[in-house]
Amino acid sequence: MKTTTGYSLALLTLASVIVAGCDRERAATPASPTATATSAAPSASPSSSPATRPGPKTVPAKAFLQKEDTRSTDGPAVVPEPMLPPLCKARYASDAVRQVRQTRTMRYYNPGTPLDNTPDGTILQTISSYTGEGGARLVAEIKAAVEACPQETLEGYTYTNRLLTGPKHGDESLLFERAYPTRDVDGKLTGGNDVRLIAVVRIGNVVTVLYETGWEMGWSAEPESMERLTAKAEQRMKAWLSS
């Protein structure tokens, strides 16, 4: 059984060897980030910026993680699950300029795990496409939502959320964790915590969210596994967007 023991050490070790680049109710709905006026020189016109160029209107299956990426015996399945945890009922204004969104899920097995074993976890992947500056706005809104919701209570259990320093991916990326009390099969608290990891990667005006949702109670997401899946997801997105 996987536990949270050594989780923080593993995360610190991973972050220290890779250049860091990425920057469920106690709070009300978090406010969207507001722009701050500066005296910086004008940027390039929106029409010439990949971050403002409209993203694709459809998302093909090849844009998502594949069986060879996760070692799953099943391909990615389209699901209706939300792309993120509640985060104090956060709402995202960037939805107004979203062109398309699709979410798929897959089990994953780490290298060396026999495929007849219990999976190491489940990865929920969402890909969204935007017009205007929607992609960059979504990343900023997710960051603000995590910061505005360090703790929330759902169904009597306390969940804590915090941003982490993680490897840089795409044009912009985020990594955060969501921890909650571990319960046994009877629903009794064991005294430990389960930790889930969520990664956000933006490439131009397309954003993918990878939400490691676990498999069984008492198992936590492993930083190395999340980084490997995030890197593979980035590669799939880049190949799709350049085809």
N, C-alpha and C positions, 0 to 999 in steps of 0.2 A: 504493500500500500504506500502510495506516495503521500508525504506529509509536507508541512511547511518548514520543517527543520532545515536550516542552512539556506533558506530562501533569500534572506537579505544578503548573506555573504556571496551567494551565487550571482545575485543581481549586481552587487558592487564589483565583483571580479569581472563580470562581462562588460560592464560599463567602462571599467578602467583600461581595458585593452582595446577598446574601439573608440574612435573619436566621437564624443557626444555631440549631437547636432540638433536633436529635436527638443526642441523646447516642449436602499434604495432609498424622518423627513424633517430635517431641522431647518432648512432654508426655504424661502419662497421661490417661485420660479426665477431662475437666475436671469439677470439682465444680459442682453447681448452686448458684446464689447463695443465701445464707442470710439470713433476716430479722434485723434488728437492733432490739432493743427501744428505744422512745423514749417520751418523756413527752408526745407530741402529743395533742391532744384527739381523742376518738373520731370516726371518720368516719361518713358516712351508712350506714344499714343496707344490706347487700348487695342486697336486693330493690329498692332505689331507685337503685342505681349501674349505669350502662351497662357499666362494666368487669366487673361480676360477673353481669349478666343473661345467661342462656344464649343463645348464638349460634344461627343457623339450622342445621337438620339436613341441609340440602342446599345445594349451590352451583350455581346456574344458569350457563349459558354467558354470559349477559349481564353477569355479575359480573367477567369477565376482560377484558383488553385486546382490542380488536376491530381488524379490518382498517383501519378509518379512523384508528385510533390509531397503528398501526405502518407504514402504507402497504404492508403485505404483500398479495400477490395471493392468499394462502391464509389461511383463518380459523385460529383457535387449535386446535391438535390436542392431545388428551388423551395424556399420556405417563406412563411409570412412573418416570422419573428422580427422584432424591432432591431435596428442595427446597434443600439446602445442600451445599457441599463438605464433606469429612470432618471438618475441624477437630479433628484428633487423636482421631478416633473418638468425638466427643461424643455423648452421649445426652441426651434431653430428657424430664424427669419430667412435664412438662405433657401429654405424650401420653396419660397416664392419664385425663385429663378432656377429651380431644378428641372432638368429635362427628362431624366430617367433615373430609376433606382431599382436594383435587384439584389436580393439576398439569397445566398446558397450556404449549405452546411455540409461538412464532411467530418468523419472520424479521422484521427491521425495516429500514426505509430512512429515513435522515434527510431532512429537508426539502431539496429540491434535488437529491437523488440520483436519477438516472434509474432507472426500475423495470426496465430491461433490463440494469442494472449488477449487479455482485456486491452482495449485501446488506451493510449496514453491520454487521450482527451478528445474534445470536439472543437472544431473551429467554425465560427459563424462569420462569413465574409460578405460584406455589402459593398457594392460599387455604385456610385452616384455620379451623374454628369450635370454640369451647370452652364449657364450663360453668364455674361457680365463678369463679376468678381465672386460669383457664388462659391466656387471651390475654396478659395482662400478664406472667404467669410465663414464657411462651415468649420474649417479647422480652428479659426479664432473662436467661434461660438462653442465648440466642444471644449476647448481649453478653458474658456470662461465658465462653462457649466461645471466642470470638475472642480475648479477653484472655488466656486460659489456653493458647492455641495460636499464639504469634507466629510459629512456624516449625515445619514438619514435612517429612519426606522421604518421597516416594512414588515407587516404581519408579526410584529413583536420582536423582530431581530434587528440589530444595528449593523449597518453597512458603512464602511469608511472608504473614501475615494481620495487618491492623491496622484499628482503628476510625478513621473519618474524621468530621469535622464537616460536616454537611450540612444542607440546608433541613428545616424541621419539616413533617411530614405527619401527618394524622389526629390521634388522641389521643396518639400516641407513635410515634417512628420511630428507625431506626438506619441507618447507612450504613457499609459496610466494604469494603476492597479485598483482593484475593488476587493476588499477583504470583508469577511463575514464569519460568524461563529460556526465551527464545525459541529455537525450533528450526526449521531449514529443512525442506524436503520430504523430505530424506533422514534427518531426525532429528538433525542435527548442530547444536550450540549456535552461535548467531550472536554472542553477547556481550551481547545486550539482554534485556529482560524484557517479557513480556506481562502486562497488568493487567486483571483482571476486577473488576467492581463488583457488590455485592449490597446491595439496599435492603430494609428491613423496615418495614412500616406497620401499626399497630394501630388499628382503629376499634371501640370497645366490646370485645366478646369475639371479634372476627374479625381475623385477621392475614393479610396477604399478604406473600410474599417474592418479590422480583424479582431474578433471578440472570442477569446478562448473561454468556452463555457463549461469545460470539464467533462467528466464522465460519471464518476461516483463520488459520494460525499467523503470528505477527508483527503481528497486529492487536490493539489494546487498546481497552477500553471508553472512551468519551468522557464526561466528567462532564455536559456539556450534554445529551447524548442520554439518559443515565440519569435525569437530573432530569426531562426532558420525559416520559419513559415512566412514571416514578413518579407524577408529577402526574396523568397521564391515568388510571393505575390507581386512584388515590385517588378520582377523580371517578366512575369506574365502580362502585367499591365503595359509595360514598355513595348513588348513585342506586339501586343494588340494595337496600341496607339500608333505604332510606326508602320503597320501593315497597310 
